[in-house]
């Protein structure tokens, strides 16, 4: 909300289905863990609403994960917008820390979401990831290469937190608002 406010956007925080359907754009942030979040969405009928949205939608962090088919976190079925499953990082060496926390460089960037950016470093904090798939529009590396961002139709999603990624994140949010 604060990041959007800094961009001059008066956003509304809501779980009201009608407000979501009428919104010009929807930011779908994630908080908590997949199973509880999906339980809440289903209990309020928001799983169906979110899948039916036709305006630009931006999932962030757990929001990206919930837009996928299934998550290992709580062994839960998710929204299925992106045909990929969310997996938990499996450390291979002592240096492989989970959760992944900190700044990472995006590569293989291919989307209007990243217009005007060169060497975009963004902030991550997560223990689960989306494998590379046909909807991948940006990759990064922590233990393995994985999807840092996804895009399909009107749905965009980032594993990283644009709102915590300084000027680069601000540009990504601005680009989303201009889609």
C-alpha positions as CSV (number, residue, x, y, z in Angstrom):
1,X,0.0,0.0,0.0
2,X,2.8,2.4,0.9
3,X,4.7,1.7,-2.4
4,X,1.6,2.4,-4.4
5,X,0.9,5.5,-2.4
6,X,4.4,6.8,-3.1
7,X,3.5,6.4,-6.8
8,X,0.4,8.5,-6.4
9,X,-2.0,5.6,-6.4
10,X,-4.9,5.6,-3.9
11,X,-5.2,1.9,-3.6
12,X,-8.0,0.1,-1.8
13,X,-7.2,-2.9,0.4
14,X,-10.2,-5.3,0.1
15,X,-11.4,-8.8,-0.1
16,X,-14.7,-7.7,-1.5
17,X,-15.5,-9.7,-4.7
18,X,-17.4,-6.8,-6.4
19,X,-14.6,-4.3,-5.7
20,X,-12.0,-6.7,-7.1
21,X,-14.0,-7.3,-10.3
22,X,-14.5,-3.5,-10.8
23,X,-10.9,-2.5,-10.0
24,X,-8.8,-1.1,-12.9
25,X,-5.9,-3.3,-11.7
26,X,-5.4,-5.8,-8.9
27,X,-2.3,-6.4,-6.8
28,X,-2.4,-9.8,-5.1
29,X,0.2,-9.8,-2.4
30,X,1.0,-12.8,-0.4
31,X,1.2,-13.0,3.4
32,X,1.7,-16.1,5.5
33,X,1.7,-19.5,4.0
34,X,0.0,-21.2,1.1
35,X,-2.4,-23.6,2.8
36,X,-3.9,-21.0,5.1
37,X,-4.1,-18.3,2.4
38,X,-5.9,-20.7,0.0
39,X,-8.3,-21.8,2.8
40,X,-9.2,-18.1,3.3
41,X,-9.6,-17.5,-0.4
42,X,-11.9,-20.6,-0.8
43,X,-13.9,-19.7,2.2
44,X,-14.7,-16.3,0.8
45,X,-15.2,-17.4,-2.8
46,X,-12.2,-15.4,-3.9
47,X,-10.5,-18.3,-5.6
48,X,-13.1,-18.2,-8.3
49,X,-13.1,-14.4,-8.4
50,X,-9.3,-14.1,-8.8
51,X,-9.2,-16.7,-11.7
52,X,-12.0,-14.8,-13.5
53,X,-10.4,-11.4,-13.4
54,X,-9.7,-9.8,-16.8
55,X,-7.9,-6.7,-15.8
56,X,-4.1,-6.7,-15.1
57,X,-3.3,-8.7,-12.0
58,X,0.1,-8.7,-10.2
59,X,0.8,-11.4,-7.7
60,X,3.7,-10.8,-5.3
61,X,5.7,-13.4,-3.4
62,X,3.1,-15.8,-1.9
63,X,0.7,-14.2,-4.3
64,X,2.8,-15.6,-7.2
65,X,2.8,-19.0,-5.6
66,X,-0.9,-19.0,-5.1
67,X,-1.4,-18.3,-8.8
68,X,0.3,-21.6,-9.5
69,X,-1.3,-25.1,-9.6
70,X,-0.1,-26.6,-6.4
71,X,2.3,-25.8,-3.5
72,X,4.4,-28.1,-1.5
73,X,3.8,-25.7,1.4
74,X,0.9,-27.4,3.2
75,X,0.5,-29.7,0.2
76,X,-2.3,-27.5,-1.2
77,X,-4.0,-27.0,-4.5
78,X,-3.8,-23.4,-5.6
79,X,-5.5,-21.2,-8.2
80,X,-4.0,-22.8,-11.3
81,X,-3.4,-19.7,-13.4
82,X,0.2,-20.8,-14.0
83,X,0.6,-24.5,-14.9
84,X,3.5,-25.1,-12.5
85,X,3.9,-26.4,-9.0
86,X,5.6,-24.5,-6.2
87,X,8.5,-26.4,-4.6
88,X,10.5,-26.0,-1.4
89,X,14.2,-25.1,-1.8
90,X,16.4,-28.2,-0.9
91,X,19.8,-27.1,0.4
92,X,22.6,-29.0,-1.3
93,X,25.5,-27.5,0.7
94,X,26.1,-25.9,4.0
95,X,26.1,-22.5,2.3
96,X,22.6,-23.0,0.8
97,X,20.4,-21.0,3.2
98,X,16.7,-21.4,3.4
99,X,14.8,-19.1,3.4
100,X,16.4,-17.2,0.5
101,X,16.8,-13.6,1.8
102,X,18.4,-10.7,0.1
103,X,19.2,-9.0,-3.2
104,X,19.4,-11.0,-6.4
105,X,19.9,-10.1,-10.0
106,X,17.2,-10.9,-12.5
107,X,18.2,-12.5,-15.8
108,X,16.4,-13.6,-19.0
109,X,14.1,-10.7,-18.5
110,X,11.4,-10.5,-21.2
111,X,8.3,-8.5,-20.4
112,X,6.9,-4.9,-20.4
113,X,7.0,-5.3,-16.6
114,X,10.8,-4.8,-16.8
115,X,10.8,-2.0,-19.4
116,X,13.6,0.5,-18.9
117,X,15.6,-1.6,-16.5
118,X,19.2,-2.8,-16.9
119,X,20.8,-5.2,-14.4
120,X,17.7,-5.2,-12.1
121,X,18.6,-6.3,-8.6
122,X,15.5,-7.0,-6.5
123,X,14.8,-8.2,-2.9
124,X,13.7,-11.7,-2.1
125,X,12.6,-13.5,1.1
126,X,11.1,-17.0,0.6
127,X,11.5,-20.7,1.1
128,X,9.5,-21.9,-1.8
129,X,9.9,-21.2,-5.5
130,X,8.3,-21.7,-9.0
131,X,10.4,-23.8,-11.3
132,X,11.3,-22.5,-14.8
133,X,8.2,-23.0,-17.0
134,X,6.7,-21.6,-20.2
135,X,5.3,-18.6,-18.3
136,X,8.7,-17.5,-17.0
137,X,9.5,-13.9,-17.8
138,X,12.5,-13.5,-15.5
139,X,14.9,-15.9,-13.8
140,X,17.3,-15.7,-10.9
141,X,19.4,-18.2,-8.9
142,X,19.4,-19.4,-5.4
143,X,20.5,-23.1,-5.1
144,X,19.0,-23.6,-8.6
145,X,17.7,-21.3,-11.4
146,X,14.0,-20.6,-10.9
147,X,11.2,-18.3,-12.0
148,X,11.6,-14.8,-10.5
149,X,8.6,-13.6,-12.4
150,X,5.7,-15.2,-14.5
151,X,3.2,-13.9,-17.0
152,X,0.2,-15.4,-18.7
153,X,-2.6,-13.4,-20.3
154,X,-3.5,-10.6,-17.9
155,X,-1.7,-12.2,-14.9
156,X,1.8,-11.1,-13.9
157,X,3.6,-12.4,-10.8
158,X,6.9,-11.8,-9.0
159,X,8.6,-14.0,-6.4
160,X,10.5,-10.9,-5.3
161,X,9.1,-7.9,-3.5
162,X,9.0,-4.9,-5.8
163,X,7.8,-2.8,-2.9
164,X,11.1,-3.5,-1.0
165,X,13.3,-3.3,-4.1
166,X,14.1,0.4,-4.2
167,X,14.1,2.3,-7.5
168,X,14.0,-0.9,-9.6
169,X,10.9,-2.2,-7.7
170,X,9.3,1.2,-8.1
171,X,9.9,1.1,-11.8
172,X,8.3,-2.4,-12.0
173,X,5.2,-1.2,-10.1
174,X,5.0,1.8,-12.4
175,X,5.3,-0.4,-15.5
176,X,2.5,-2.6,-14.1
177,X,0.3,0.5,-13.6
178,X,0.9,1.5,-17.2
179,X,0.0,-1.8,-18.7
